[in-house]
Amino acid sequence: MQTKFDTEKKEQEIEKLSQEKLIQELVIQEKNNQILITVLGLILVIIFSVVFY
């Protein structure tokens, strides 16, 4: 009985950690996208500045 309880508890913990990992991966991906957009925006500003100057 105790073994079954321990197994269920560990499975729940694994599921919880898996969900937390997925959330962290999504946050990292979102931040990477924001950095990429910012860098591309700066590159465009530099290009337009050079072309129209």
Secondary structure as the mmCIF struct_conf table of DSSP 4:
data_model
#
loop_
_struct_conf.conf_type_id
_struct_conf.id
_struct_conf.beg_label_comp_id
_struct_conf.beg_label_asym_id
_struct_conf.beg_label_seq_id
_struct_conf.end_label_comp_id
_struct_conf.end_label_asym_id
_struct_conf.end_label_seq_id
HELX_RH_AL_P HELX_RH_AL_P1 GLN A 2 PHE A 52
#
